[in-house]
């Protein structure tokens, strides 16, 4: 007989890891900046490789947004602000 997981005590570490590790930094397409500018911004601010920056830029352009980084909100916030300072629209979800 299997033990029910509903009766197990709450694991705070699992909950915190789930909340803080699953945040996404989303770049939104703005129809204003050039592909080159957006790519350079992603390489500078988010430490993307040239290929990664190009792919994210294309996805944002054609789909309207792209998940450019995942991680803890605390580590994503400076990148979000860096992209915003460059005039790009970025959110954390």
Contact map, one row per residue, 1 for C-alpha under 8 A:
111000000000000000000000000000000000000000000000000000000000000000000000000000000000000000000
111100000000000000000000000000000000000000000000000000000000000000000000000000000000000000000
111110000000000000000000000000000000000000000000000000000000000000000000000000000000000000000
011111110000000000000000000000000000000000000000000000000000000000000000000000000000000000000
001111110000000000000000000000000000000000000000000000000000000000000000000000000000000000000
000111110000000000000000000000000000000000000000000000000000000000000000000000000000000000000
000111111000000000000000000000000000000000000000000000000000000000000000000000000000000000000
000111111100000000000000000000000000000000000000000000000000000000000000000000000000000000000
000000111110000000000000000000000000000000000000000000000000000000000000000000000000000000000
000000011111000000000000000000000000000000000000000000000000000000000000000000000000000000000
000000001111111000000000000000000000000000000000000000000000000000000000000000000000000000000
000000000111111100000000000000000000000000000000000000000000000000000000000000000000000000000
000000000011111110000000000000000000000000000000000000000000000000000000000000000000000000000
000000000011111111000000000000000000000000000000000000000000000000000000000000000000000000000
000000000011111111100000000000000000000000000000000000000000000000000000000000000000000000000
000000000001111111110000000000000000000000000000000000000000000000000000000000000000000000000
000000000000111111111000000000000000000000000000000000000000000000000000000000000000000000000
000000000000011111111100000000000000000000000000000000000000000000000000000000000000000000000
000000000000001111111110000000000000000000000000000000000000000000000000000000000000000000000
000000000000000111111110000000000000000000000000000000000000000000000011100000000000000000000
000000000000000011111110000000000000000000000000000000000000000000000111100000000000000000000
000000000000000001111111000000000000000000000000000000000000000000000111000000000000000000000
000000000000000000111111100000000000000000000000000000000000000000000111100000000000000000011
000000000000000000000111110000000000000000000000000000000000000000111110000100000000000000011
000000000000000000000011111000000000000000000000000000000000000000111100000100010000000001111
000000000000000000000001111100000000000000000000000000000000000011111000000000000000000001111
000000000000000000000000111110000000000000000000000000000001000011110000000000000000000111100
000000000000000000000000011111000000000000000000000000000001000111000000000000000000000111100
000000000000000000000000001111100000000000000000000000000001100110000000000000000000000010000
000000000000000000000000000111111000000000000000000000000000000000000000000000000000000110000
000000000000000000000000000011111000000000000000000000000000100000000000000000000000000000000
000000000000000000000000000001111100000000000000000000000000000000000000000000000000000000000
000000000000000000000000000001111110110000000000000000000000000000000000000000000000000100000
000000000000000000000000000000011111110000000000000000000000000000000000000000000000000000000
000000000000000000000000000000001111111000000000000001001100000000000000000000000000000000000
000000000000000000000000000000000111111100000000000000000000000000000000000000000000000000000
000000000000000000000000000000001111111110000000000000000000000000000000000000000000000000000
000000000000000000000000000000001111111111000000000010001000000000000000000000000000000100000
000000000000000000000000000000000011111111100000010011001000000000000000000000000000000000000
000000000000000000000000000000000001111111110000000010000000000000000000000000000000000000000
000000000000000000000000000000000000111111111100000000000000000000000000000000000010010000000
000000000000000000000000000000000000011111111111000010000000000000000000000000000010000000000
000000000000000000000000000000000000001111111111110010000000000000000000000000000000000000000
000000000000000000000000000000000000000111111111000000000000000000000000000000000000000000000
000000000000000000000000000000000000000011111110000000000000000000000000000000100110000000000
000000000000000000000000000000000000000011111111000000000000000000011000000000100000000000000
000000000000000000000000000000000000000001111111100000000000000000000000000000000000000000000
000000000000000000000000000000000000000001110111111110000000000000000000000000000000000000000
000000000000000000000000000000000000000000100011111110000000000000000000000000000000000000000
000000000000000000000000000000000000001000100001111111000000000000000000000000000000000000000
000000000000000000000000000000000000000000000001111111100000000000000000000000000000000000000
000000000000000000000000000000000000000000000001111111110000000000000000000000000000000000000
000000000000000000000000000000000000011101100001111111111000000000000000000000000000000000000
000000000000000000000000000000000010001000000000011111111100000000000000000000000000000000000
000000000000000000000000000000000000000000000000001111111110000000000000000000000000000000000
000000000000000000000000000000000000000000000000000111111111000001110000000000000000000000000
000000000000000000000000000000000010011000000000000011111111100001000000000000000000000000000
000000000000000000000000000000000010000000000000000001111111110000000000000000000000000000000
000000000000000000000000000000000000000000000000000000111111111111000000000000000000000000000
000000000000000000000000001110000000000000000000000000011111111111000000000000000000000000000
000000000000000000000000000010100000000000000000000000001111111110000000000000000000000000000
000000000000000000000000000000000000000000000000000000000111111100000000000000000000000000000
000000000000000000000000000000000000000000000000000000000011111111000000000000000000000000000
000000000000000000000000000110000000000000000000000000000011111111000000000000000000000000000
000000000000000000000000011110000000000000000000000000000011101111100000000000000000000000000
000000000000000000000000011100000000000000000000000000011011001111110000000000000000000000000
000000000000000000000001111000000000000000000000000000010000000011111100000000000000000000000
000000000000000000000001111000000000000000000100000000010000000001111100000000000000000000000
000000000000000000000001110000000000000000000100000000000000000000111110000100000000000000000
000000000000000000001111100000000000000000000000000000000000000000111111000100000000000000000
000000000000000000011111000000000000000000000000000000000000000000001111101100000000000000000
000000000000000000011110000000000000000000000000000000000000000000000111111100000000000000000
000000000000000000011010000000000000000000000000000000000000000000000011111110000000000000010
000000000000000000000000000000000000000000000000000000000000000000000001111111000000000000000
000000000000000000000000000000000000000000000000000000000000000000000011111111100000000000000
000000000000000000000001100000000000000000000000000000000000000000001111111111110000000000010
000000000000000000000000000000000000000000000000000000000000000000000000111111111000000000010
000000000000000000000000000000000000000000000000000000000000000000000000011111111100000000000
000000000000000000000000000000000000000000001100000000000000000000000000001111111110000000000
000000000000000000000000100000000000000000000000000000000000000000000000000111111111000001110
000000000000000000000000000000000000000000000000000000000000000000000000000011111111100000000
000000000000000000000000000000000000000000001000000000000000000000000000000001111111110000000
000000000000000000000000000000000000000011001000000000000000000000000000000000111111111111000
000000000000000000000000000000000000000000000000000000000000000000000000000000011111111111000
000000000000000000000000000000000000000000000000000000000000000000000000000000001111111100000
000000000000000000000000000000000000000010000000000000000000000000000000000000000111111100000
000000000000000000000000000000000000000000000000000000000000000000000000000000000011111110000
000000000000000000000000001101001000010000000000000000000000000000000000000000000011111111000
000000000000000000000000001111000000000000000000000000000000000000000000000000000011001111100
000000000000000000000000111100000000000000000000000000000000000000000000000000010011000111110
000000000000000000000000111100000000000000000000000000000000000000000000000000010000000011111
000000000000000000000011110000000000000000000000000000000000000000000000100110010000000001111
000000000000000000000011110000000000000000000000000000000000000000000000000000000000000000111
